[in-house]
Amino acid sequence: MQKIQIDDFSRVKMLSQLSLSPKGDKAAFVVSQAQVKGNKYVSNIWLLEEGKTRKLTNGGAERSLTWLDEDSILFPGDRTGKYKAKAEEGLSYTVFNKINTAGGEAEEYFALPFPASNLIPLPDGRFLCLGVYDNYGMSAQGLEGEEKAQMLEQIQEEKDYEIFDELPFWFNGKGVINKKRSRVYLCDIQKDIQQPITGPYLQVAGLKYSKKLGLALYYGSEYQWMDEQKSRLFVYDMASGESREMDLGGQYRVQAAEFVGDHIVMAATTGQRYGSSENPMFFTVDVQTGKMKLLADLDTSLGSSVGCDCRYGGGSALKAGEDCLYHMETTGFYSVIKKLDAQGVSTVVSPDVHGSVDCFDLTGDTFYYIGIRNNGLQEIYSCNNGRETKLTSFNDEYLASHSVVTPKYMSFVDKDGVEIDGWILEPVGYDPSQKYPGILNVHGGPKAVFGETFFHEMQFWANEGYFVFYCNPRGGDGKGNQFADIRGEHYGVWDYNDLMEFTDKVLELYPAIDAKRVGMAGGSYGGFMANWIVGHTDRFAAVASQRSISNYLSKCLTTDIGYYHNLSAMMADPWTNMDRMWNNSPLKYADKAKTPTLFIQSDEDYRCWMADAIQMMTALRMHGVDTRLCLFHGENHELSRSGKPKHRIRRLKEITGWFDKYMK
């Protein structure tokens, strides 16, 4: 068996964007792989047909796809580079290429003069899509001579500064989004016309189309100065060209919506019961009257929140049946596909297997999905009547040839009577008569879960001789709103107690772990917990705090989700309950810290901005604690999952070196 190395994430094939052809005879999907030497990810479209897979494109940058017809696929990408010059004129074109599934070269099909996504072909040859519109944008298109030269000069000058006058003004992974909106466009490629369906200030979050009804639906929030996180939902009549607004009462945030039969099924929440992370309720919406009616309040999590650092790209998590809605759900510590019928009854339709379903599609009674099974990596599976069949083997050879450690499940009931799920990775070559260091790993969120999926960083540590253990404390997903609700004064209390109890249980179960050589690592919410831990206990030999939170007073006023999500988590704001926000801030307790602490941070992380890591590192240094901050330029909140391959390696080197220094 080969040891798992620090760069082994680059040997993994990561699958995404699974989509069936109109007849359901073929499945197209994207295969991505990290390339360390080139410091990038290479992505190509593949085809699954008659039980066999083959690569369809070779450009290396094909990350999404749309079926045009049974034999043709569209995908974005300026493969010739001829549209690069347009960017200098203030336009950012999206080029869509067409390729035949029988093979051959892809050819340019059409281009749109804006960043476009969510492409939907219509029966008459036109397309719906989402396009980015800049209310403050400038363009030299159509200008000539001196007028054009002056505009080009002004466009270049504008690149040197940004205007912030609304919330949010930036967003993780997207950069500055001030006054930029995702709009619905109806595109006639023959006439080169892009007709905006939505206004300039509606930020569209979802777009769907029903051929049967001749309607499109779209939803999002409309604002000019602050996004209040309240959605508006519309249907657009393709025949009349008119939009009708559905009656949501101005109080719901729509998480998903889809045509089911002659109506809409919508997942939405007010957030009044459990805040911004509240699980949605399901409603039906009459497309004629616009009235909504409660279908089911199931207290279920929509989508999959099962963690893994070997994914790249997404895919569909929602699909309409003839009289039902199929959706992904996190239940416990794994995710499944569920069916919600017309009576509001929910049933699991995919196998009850530990792991995750990452995206899916449906033809007839057969589901096709990308999934992770039993501590494995992504593959494609099909399921009919609950019976699962594995269809691909992209990662089988890697898993069979490397020393992958099987996580040992360990649940316990905490002192408050709540059952907590946890796991332990024993070090490779584990000998109970020897002593070993250990690492407690804490997930982000906190509304997320660890599950039984291959996690490269933890497998690497186990191969390096560490025990690695992790659990899902209160605040996490998969067990309903009450389990996830640690808002206000419980933040940093219930969850912290669960983690400390879990650590005690692990040390009791494994005397081979040297209690004086146990470290802790965590990112995002896990970074909050890392900073909280160093101010509340000195039981850990070293801590690695990544993309962290230290000061809620600053975070709520600087980050993309801070002004609503962090205020919701604290159930406070800096003016009416400053004490709670400061009491829940790890920075308050930095003067008590003794534990050597490493900080990993990205300078374009707008979810947990670098100000918090810098504040905490500075405070620890002022109080004589050994500390170090590694700041990655050009990376965002996703560094550990989709950052540049060389940066991912350096990040893991920093953390492992820090632990080796204090625990080996």
C-alpha positions as a printed Julia matrix, in Angstrom:
664×3 Matrix{Float64}:
   0.0    0.0     0.0
   1.22   3.48   -0.86
   1.11   6.19    1.78
  -1.22   9.09    1.13
   0.91  12.11    0.29
   0.37  15.82    0.82
  -0.43  16.36   -2.87
  -2.64  13.31   -3.36
  -5.76  15.44   -3.86
  -4.27  15.99   -7.33
  -4.57  12.26   -8.08
  -8.3   12.28   -7.43
 -10.9   12.59  -10.2
 -13.66  14.97   -9.15
 -17.06  14.7   -10.86
 -19.79  17.32  -11.26
 -22.63  18.7   -13.43
 -24.28  15.36  -14.18
 -27.06  15.92  -16.72
 -29.16  13.5   -18.79
 -29.97  14.0   -22.47
 -33.58  14.91  -23.36
 -34.5   11.24  -23.95
 -32.46  10.09  -20.95
 -30.31   7.74  -23.05
 -27.02   9.47  -22.29
 -25.49  11.3   -19.35
 -22.97  14.1   -19.67
 -20.81  15.18  -16.76
 -17.61  17.04  -15.95
 -14.4   15.4   -14.7
 -11.91  17.73  -13.0
  -8.43  17.11  -11.67
  -5.91  19.36   -9.93
  -2.68  19.88  -11.84
   0.11  20.83   -9.47
   2.74  21.69  -12.09
   0.38  23.99  -13.95
  -1.12  25.2   -10.66
  -4.67  24.87  -11.97
  -7.62  22.52  -12.38
  -8.25  20.75  -15.65
 -11.91  20.06  -16.44
 -13.41  18.2   -19.39
 -16.87  16.99  -20.39
 -17.39  13.23  -20.44
 -20.22  11.07  -21.7
 -21.81   7.96  -20.17
 -23.61   5.89  -22.8
 -24.61   2.23  -22.81
 -22.63   1.63  -19.65
 -19.37   3.07  -21.01
 -17.67   6.4   -20.42
 -15.6    8.47  -22.82
 -14.09  11.92  -22.85
 -15.92  14.38  -25.07
 -13.8   17.55  -24.8
 -10.1   18.2   -24.33
  -9.96  21.94  -23.75
  -9.36  21.57  -20.01
 -11.68  24.44  -19.04
 -15.15  22.97  -19.59
 -16.82  23.24  -16.19
 -20.5   23.37  -17.17
 -22.79  22.04  -19.89
 -26.3   22.23  -21.36
 -28.02  19.72  -23.63
 -29.18  21.45  -26.83
 -30.8   18.29  -28.21
 -30.28  14.54  -28.03
 -27.0   14.72  -29.95
 -25.57  18.15  -29.08
 -24.14  19.78  -25.98
 -23.41  23.45  -25.37
 -20.66  24.65  -23.04
 -19.13  28.08  -22.33
 -15.57  29.09  -23.13
 -13.71  31.47  -25.44
 -11.58  28.79  -27.06
 -10.11  31.1   -29.73
  -9.5   34.17  -27.56
 -11.12  36.5   -30.09
 -13.4   38.06  -27.48
 -10.62  39.07  -25.08
 -10.31  42.46  -26.74
 -13.96  43.15  -25.95
 -13.1   43.26  -22.24
 -11.09  46.42  -22.87
 -14.29  48.04  -24.14
 -16.12  47.2   -20.92
 -17.81  44.03  -22.14
 -17.3   40.53  -20.82
 -18.56  38.06  -23.42
 -19.67  34.51  -22.73
 -19.06  32.25  -25.7
 -21.12  29.07  -26.02
 -19.68  26.22  -28.05
 -21.52  23.29  -29.58
 -20.18  19.74  -29.75
 -21.76  16.59  -31.13
 -21.9   13.65  -28.75
 -20.62  11.38  -31.55
 -17.33  13.27  -31.38
 -15.47  15.83  -33.43
 -14.35  19.38  -32.74
 -16.45  21.87  -30.87
 -17.53  24.97  -32.78
 -18.63  28.36  -31.58
 -22.44  28.51  -31.53
 -23.15  32.0   -30.21
 -21.83  34.64  -27.82
 -23.54  36.88  -25.27
 -22.15  40.3   -24.24
 -22.22  39.59  -20.5
 -21.22  36.83  -18.05
 -23.98  34.26  -18.61
 -25.07  31.09  -16.85
 -28.09  28.84  -16.34
 -28.66  28.48  -20.08
 -32.12  27.05  -20.98
 -32.89  26.16  -24.64
 -36.47  26.93  -25.7
 -38.54  25.02  -28.31
 -38.47  27.98  -30.74
 -34.67  28.17  -30.85
 -34.34  31.02  -28.37
 -32.69  30.75  -24.95
 -33.31  31.88  -21.42
 -30.31  32.58  -19.23
 -29.02  34.55  -16.3
 -26.67  37.39  -17.12
 -24.66  39.73  -14.93
 -25.69  43.37  -15.31
 -23.6   46.21  -13.87
 -25.67  49.26  -12.95
 -22.48  51.28  -12.66
 -20.83  49.69  -15.7
 -19.49  51.52  -18.73
 -18.97  50.32  -22.28
 -17.29  51.67  -25.4
 -19.34  49.41  -27.63
 -20.73  51.27  -30.62
 -18.54  54.35  -30.09
 -16.01  55.59  -32.61
 -13.05  57.9   -32.85
 -12.26  60.36  -30.06
 -15.44  59.5   -28.16
 -14.41  55.85  -28.02
 -10.84  56.73  -27.01
 -12.12  58.87  -24.12
 -14.45  56.13  -22.93
 -11.68  53.5   -23.08
  -9.46  55.78  -21.01
 -12.21  56.25  -18.43
 -12.82  52.49  -18.28
  -9.14  51.93  -17.51
  -9.2   54.59  -14.79
 -12.25  53.01  -13.17
 -10.28  49.79  -12.59
  -8.14  51.56   -9.99
 -10.92  51.99   -7.44
 -14.26  50.55   -6.32
 -17.48  52.16   -5.16
 -19.28  50.66   -2.14
 -22.75  52.02   -1.46
 -24.9   48.98   -0.71
 -24.94  45.72    1.25
 -23.48  43.35    0.35
 -20.8   45.17   -1.62
 -18.61  42.11   -2.1
 -19.17  38.39   -2.03
 -16.84  35.46   -1.48
 -15.71  33.91   -4.76
 -17.28  36.72   -6.82
 -15.31  39.75   -5.68
 -16.93  43.18   -5.67
 -20.62  42.91   -6.56
 -21.73  46.44   -5.71
 -24.68  47.37   -7.97
 -24.19  44.2   -10.03
 -27.24  42.01  -10.53
 -28.01  38.65  -12.06
 -30.85  39.33  -14.54
 -33.01  37.03  -16.67
 -32.49  37.46  -20.41
 -34.43  36.09  -23.37
 -31.9   35.63  -26.15
 -32.58  35.37  -29.87
 -29.26  34.2   -31.27
 -30.37  34.58  -34.9
 -31.14  38.26  -34.44
 -28.43  38.81  -31.8
 -30.98  40.26  -29.37
 -30.74  39.9   -25.59
 -33.99  41.09  -24.03
 -33.87  41.65  -20.26
 -36.91  40.13  -18.56
 -36.13  41.45  -15.08
 -35.37  44.92  -13.82
 -31.89  46.26  -13.14
 -32.01  45.8    -9.36
 -33.58  42.36   -8.93
 -30.88  39.88   -7.93
 -32.21  36.67   -9.47
 -31.3   33.55   -7.49
 -33.17  30.92   -9.51
 -34.6   30.39  -13.0
 -36.74  27.47  -14.22
 -38.81  26.72  -17.32
 -41.88  24.57  -18.03
 -42.41  23.56  -21.66
 -45.85  22.18  -20.77
 -47.07  25.47  -19.29
 -45.09  27.78  -21.55
 -43.93  29.58  -18.43
 -40.65  30.45  -16.78
 -40.29  31.18  -13.1
 -37.65  33.29  -11.44
 -37.08  34.52   -7.93
 -34.7   36.74   -6.02
 -34.43  39.86   -3.9
 -34.78  43.4    -5.2
 -32.78  46.17   -3.57
 -30.68  49.25   -4.24
 -29.09  49.85   -0.85
 -29.37  46.67    1.24
 -30.44  43.11    0.47
 -33.01  42.33    3.16
 -32.97  38.6     2.25
 -36.65  38.64    1.29
 -37.57  37.1    -2.06
 -39.99  37.96   -4.82
 -41.25  35.17   -7.1
 -42.51  35.69  -10.65
 -43.8   33.64  -13.57
 -43.07  34.82  -17.1
 -45.51  33.94  -19.88
 -43.5   33.08  -23.0
 -46.48  33.78  -25.28
 -47.52  37.18  -23.92
 -44.11  38.31  -22.75
 -45.54  39.37  -19.4
 -44.44  38.63  -15.84
 -46.81  38.06  -12.94
 -45.68  38.27   -9.35
 -46.71  35.53   -6.95
 -48.01  36.58   -3.54
 -45.35  35.72   -0.94
 -46.43  38.4     1.49
 -43.02  40.06    1.46
 -41.65  37.89    4.24
 -40.14  34.71    2.73
 -36.67  33.9     1.5
 -36.96  31.35   -1.29
 -34.32  28.63   -1.25
 -35.65  26.66   -4.23
 -38.65  26.56   -6.56
 -39.71  24.26   -9.39
 -42.69  23.65  -11.65
 -44.53  20.49  -10.6
 -47.49  19.76  -12.88
 -49.54  22.94  -13.23
 -48.22  24.68  -10.12
 -45.0   25.62   -8.34
 -43.49  23.85   -5.36
 -41.37  26.24   -3.34
 -38.99  25.78   -0.4
 -38.9   28.95    1.65
 -38.48  30.31    5.16
 -39.12  33.49    7.1
 -36.27  32.87    9.54
 -38.54  33.99   12.36
 -38.24  30.76   14.36
 -34.57  29.8    13.99
 -32.84  32.67   12.23
 -31.01  32.82    8.92
 -30.08  29.11    8.96
 -33.65  27.91    9.47
 -34.73  24.81    7.54
 -37.34  25.69    4.89
 -41.01  24.83    4.71
 -42.53  23.6     1.43
 -45.38  25.46   -0.25
 -47.44  25.15   -3.4
 -47.96  28.31   -5.45
 -50.86  28.66   -7.89
 -49.42  30.18  -11.1
 -52.8   31.73  -12.01
 -53.76  33.38   -8.72
 -50.28  33.71   -7.24
 -51.51  32.37   -3.9
 -49.26  30.15   -1.8
 -50.36  27.29    0.44
 -48.38  25.28    2.97
 -47.6   21.8     1.65
 -45.31  20.46    4.38
 -43.26  21.65    7.35
 -40.83  18.75    7.59
 -37.91  20.39    9.41
 -35.57  18.93    6.81
 -32.32  20.27    5.44
 -32.41  21.11    1.74
 -29.38  19.91   -0.25
 -26.23  18.17    0.92
 -23.97  19.7     3.57
 -21.69  16.65    3.98
 -18.1   17.85    3.97
 -15.33  16.67    1.65
 -12.16  18.31    0.31
 -12.16  16.27   -2.92
 -14.98  17.95   -4.84
 -14.81  20.54   -7.61
 -18.0   21.88   -9.16
 -21.68  21.35   -8.45
 -24.84  20.19  -10.14
 -28.58  19.9    -9.77
 -30.04  19.22   -6.32
 -33.69  19.52   -7.36
 -35.83  17.81  -10.0
 -39.55  17.84  -10.74
 -41.53  14.66  -11.27
 -44.99  14.53  -12.83
 -46.75  15.15   -9.51
 -43.92  15.39   -6.99
 -40.65  17.12   -6.2
 -37.35  15.26   -5.81
 -34.62  16.95   -3.79
 -31.43  16.21   -1.9
 -31.49  16.28    1.88
 -28.92  15.94    4.65
 -30.21  13.45    7.19
 -28.02  12.67   10.17
 -24.5   12.65    8.77
 -25.19  11.68    5.15
 -27.29  12.92    2.24
 -30.02  11.22    0.2
 -32.58  11.92   -2.52
 -36.12  12.36   -1.23
 -39.53  12.53   -2.87
 -42.12  15.05   -1.71
 -45.55  14.09   -3.04
 -48.7   16.14   -3.61
 -49.95  15.35   -0.09
 -46.76  16.64    1.53
 -45.47  13.17    2.39
 -41.69  12.8     2.16
 -39.94   9.48    1.44
 -36.34   8.48    0.74
 -35.89   7.15   -2.81
 -32.11   6.63   -2.89
 -30.38   3.89   -0.88
 -29.83   4.51    2.81
 -26.04   4.46    2.39
 -23.47   6.42    4.39
 -21.74   9.05    2.31
 -23.29  11.75    0.14
 -25.29  12.45   -2.99
 -23.66  15.46   -4.65
 -26.01  16.06   -7.62
 -28.6   14.06   -9.55
 -30.88  13.77  -12.56
 -33.88  11.59  -13.35
 -35.36   9.72  -16.31
 -38.53   7.7   -15.8
 -38.13   5.84  -12.51
 -34.33   5.77  -12.63
 -32.09   8.24  -10.82
 -28.54   8.99  -11.89
 -26.29  10.74   -9.42
 -22.75  11.57   -8.42
 -22.17  10.16   -4.98
 -19.57   9.27   -2.38
 -20.02   5.93   -0.68
 -18.51   4.49    2.51
 -15.36   6.61    2.91
 -14.79   6.63   -0.84
 -14.5    9.22   -3.59
 -16.95  10.43   -6.2
 -18.43   8.05   -8.77
 -21.65   7.91  -10.8
 -24.46   5.65   -9.6
 -27.94   4.77  -10.8
 -30.87   3.76   -8.65
 -34.2    2.14   -9.48
 -36.68   1.09   -6.8
 -34.05   1.7    -4.13
 -31.46  -0.57   -5.74
 -28.16   1.15   -6.41
 -25.72   0.32   -9.23
 -22.23   1.75   -9.51
 -21.58   2.9   -13.08
 -18.05   4.35  -13.06
 -14.68   3.6   -11.51
 -12.66   6.8   -11.87
 -11.15   6.56   -8.38
 -11.15   2.81   -7.71
  -7.47   2.3    -8.5
  -6.37   5.12   -6.21
  -8.46   3.88   -3.28
  -7.27   0.29   -3.76
  -3.56   1.18   -3.94
  -3.31   3.67   -1.05
  -3.5    3.27    2.71
  -6.97   4.73    3.2
  -7.99   4.54    6.86
 -11.56   3.49    7.6
 -13.17   5.87   10.12
 -14.48   4.2    13.26
 -17.89   5.52   14.22
 -18.32   6.61   17.83
 -21.48   8.24   19.14
 -22.07   9.46   22.66
 -24.72  11.29   24.65
 -23.52  14.63   25.99
 -24.21  15.93   29.47
 -27.4   17.62   28.21
 -28.77  14.32   26.91
 -28.08  15.03   23.21
 -26.62  12.29   21.0
 -23.5   13.36   19.09
 -22.04  11.51   16.08
 -18.26  11.19   15.86
 -15.44   9.28   14.16
 -11.83   8.31   14.76
  -9.09   7.64   12.22
  -6.39   5.45   13.67
  -2.86   6.16   12.42
  -1.53   3.91    9.68
   0.34   1.01   11.3
  -1.41   1.63   14.62
   0.15  -0.26   17.52
  -1.85   0.0    20.79
   1.36  -0.4    22.82
   2.79   2.85   21.38
   1.94   6.49   22.12
   0.63   8.77   19.38
  -0.27  12.43   18.87
  -3.84  13.32   17.94
  -5.76  16.02   16.08
  -9.3   17.19   16.79
 -10.78  18.55   13.54
 -13.84  20.84   13.6
 -16.01  21.48   10.54
 -17.27  24.82    9.25
 -20.79  26.1     9.13
 -21.68  25.45   11.85
 -24.69  24.14    9.86
 -22.7   21.43    8.11
 -21.69  17.87    8.91
 -18.77  15.53    8.83
 -19.71  12.17    7.41
 -18.15   9.03    6.01
 -16.48  10.52    2.95
 -12.83  10.52    1.93
 -11.23  13.62    3.45
  -7.73  14.1     2.05
  -6.24  16.27    4.79
  -7.38  13.92    7.57
  -6.28  10.81    5.66
  -2.88  12.47    5.15
  -2.52  13.14    8.87
  -3.44   9.54    9.69
  -0.77   8.41    7.22
   1.69  10.71    8.99
   1.16   8.93   12.29
  -1.62  11.0    13.88
  -4.9    9.93   15.39
  -7.56  12.15   13.82
 -10.98  12.52   15.39
 -13.99  14.65   14.53
 -17.67  14.94   15.39
 -20.86  16.88   14.66
 -21.57  19.04   17.72
 -24.77  20.97   18.26
 -25.17  23.71   15.7
 -24.69  21.25   12.83
 -27.01  20.04   10.12
 -29.06  16.89    9.55
 -30.93  16.72   12.86
 -33.47  19.5    12.57
 -33.79  23.11   13.61
 -33.54  22.6    17.36
 -30.25  20.7    17.1
 -28.84  23.4    14.83
 -30.02  26.29   16.99
 -27.12  27.53   19.12
 -27.8   31.2    18.5
 -27.18  33.89   21.05
 -25.75  32.98   24.43
 -25.4   29.28   23.51
 -22.84  30.0    20.77
 -19.47  28.83   21.97
 -21.06  27.06   24.94
 -23.14  24.06   23.86
 -20.92  23.36   20.86
 -17.69  23.87   22.82
 -18.91  21.55   25.58
 -19.77  18.86   23.01
 -16.3   19.07   21.46
 -14.55  18.88   24.81
 -16.69  15.93   25.93
 -15.99  14.2    22.63
 -12.25  14.72   23.1
 -12.5   13.25   26.61
 -14.36  10.2    25.26
 -11.78   9.62   22.53
  -8.87   9.83   24.96
 -10.65   7.43   27.27
 -11.3    4.99   24.42
  -7.72   5.21   23.09
  -5.1    5.31   25.87
  -2.49   5.22   23.08
  -3.21   8.9    22.37
  -0.83  11.08   24.36
  -3.12  13.65   25.99
  -0.23  16.13   26.11
   0.24  15.89   22.35
  -3.26  16.62   21.05
  -3.82  19.47   18.61
  -6.91  21.09   17.14
  -7.69  22.37   13.63
 -10.75  24.05   12.16
 -11.84  26.41    9.4
 -14.58  29.05    9.11
 -16.88  28.2    12.04
 -14.15  25.7    12.92
 -11.8   28.7    12.88
 -14.09  30.48   15.3
 -13.92  27.43   17.53
 -10.12  27.31   17.24
  -9.89  30.92   18.42
 -12.47  30.26   21.14
 -10.61  27.2    22.36
  -7.26  28.94   22.88
  -9.0   31.48   25.11
 -10.85  28.89   27.17
  -8.48  25.95   27.65
  -4.8   25.11   27.4
  -5.39  21.37   26.98
  -4.21  21.42   23.34
  -0.55  21.39   22.4
  -1.09  23.43   19.23
  -3.98  24.9    17.24
  -4.43  25.67   13.52
  -7.06  28.37   13.0
  -8.18  28.77    9.38
 -10.38  31.46    7.72
 -11.43  32.29   11.23
 -13.71  34.54   13.26
 -12.39  36.44   16.25
 -14.47  39.6    16.63
 -18.19  39.66   15.86
 -18.28  43.44   16.19
 -16.01  43.76   13.17
 -17.12  40.68   11.25
 -20.78  41.65   11.11
 -19.82  44.97    9.51
 -17.19  43.81    7.0
 -18.16  40.47    5.47
 -20.62  39.47    2.76
 -23.06  37.68    5.1
 -22.1   39.47    8.31
 -24.77  42.15    8.36
 -27.6   39.58    8.48
 -26.27  36.06    9.15
 -23.83  36.92   11.94
 -26.34  39.24   13.58
 -28.82  36.37   13.42
 -26.29  33.97   14.96
 -25.57  36.38   17.81
 -29.22  37.49   18.17
 -27.69  40.89   18.77
 -26.13  43.9    17.06
 -23.39  46.36   18.1
 -25.88  49.02   19.22
 -28.57  47.2    21.2
 -26.53  44.33   22.68
 -22.85  45.04   22.25
 -22.03  43.03   25.37
 -23.32  39.78   23.88
 -21.4   40.29   20.65
 -18.19  40.98   22.55
 -18.79  38.16   25.03
 -19.2   35.74   22.1
 -16.04  37.03   20.4
 -12.88  34.92   20.89
 -10.82  38.12   20.83
 -12.17  39.03   24.28
 -10.38  36.03   25.77
  -7.11  36.3    23.83
  -5.29  37.54   26.94
  -5.97  34.15   28.55
  -4.43  32.17   25.68
  -1.27  30.08   26.04
  -1.57  27.62   23.13
   0.73  28.04   20.1
  -1.62  29.07   17.3
  -1.16  29.1    13.54
  -3.45  31.21   11.36
  -4.23  30.35    7.75
  -5.97  33.15    5.86
  -6.77  34.31    2.31
  -6.79  37.98    1.37
  -9.89  37.62   -0.87
 -11.92  35.72    1.72
 -14.96  37.95    2.07
 -16.86  35.36    4.14
 -14.37  35.49    7.03
 -12.26  38.5     6.17
  -8.59  38.64    7.07
  -9.15  41.4     9.63
 -10.34  38.81   12.15
  -7.28  36.57   11.78
  -4.96  39.58   11.96
  -6.66  40.88   15.12
  -6.4   37.51   16.85
  -2.81  36.9    15.79
  -1.81  40.38   16.95
  -3.51  39.89   20.32
  -1.77  36.54   20.88
   1.61  37.98   19.97
   1.05  40.92   22.35
   0.38  38.41   25.14
   3.47  36.33   24.49
   1.85  33.38   22.69
   3.81  31.68   19.92
   1.86  32.47   16.76
   2.24  32.66   13.0
  -0.02  33.82   10.15
   0.24  32.54    6.59
  -1.68  34.84    4.23
  -2.49  33.53    0.75
  -2.85  36.13   -1.98
  -5.61  35.74   -4.54
  -7.44  33.02   -2.59
 -10.86  33.12   -0.97
 -12.86  31.14    1.57
 -12.52  27.96   -0.52
  -8.71  27.68   -0.27
  -8.73  24.19    1.28
 -11.21  22.84   -1.28
 -10.63  24.62   -4.58
  -7.67  26.92   -4.06
  -4.7   26.84   -6.41
  -3.06  23.39   -6.05
   0.3   24.81   -4.92
  -1.46  26.94   -2.32
  -3.38  23.9    -1.06
  -0.1   22.05   -0.64
   1.54  24.99    1.16
  -1.5   25.34    3.43
  -1.31  21.69    4.47
   2.47  21.94    4.9
   2.02  24.9     7.24
  -0.56  23.11    9.38
   1.24  19.77    9.49
   4.58  21.45   10.19
   3.0   23.38   13.07
   1.62  20.19   14.58
   4.88  18.31   14.04
   6.76  21.08   15.84
   4.65  20.88   19.0
   3.33  17.34   18.97
   6.11  15.16   17.6
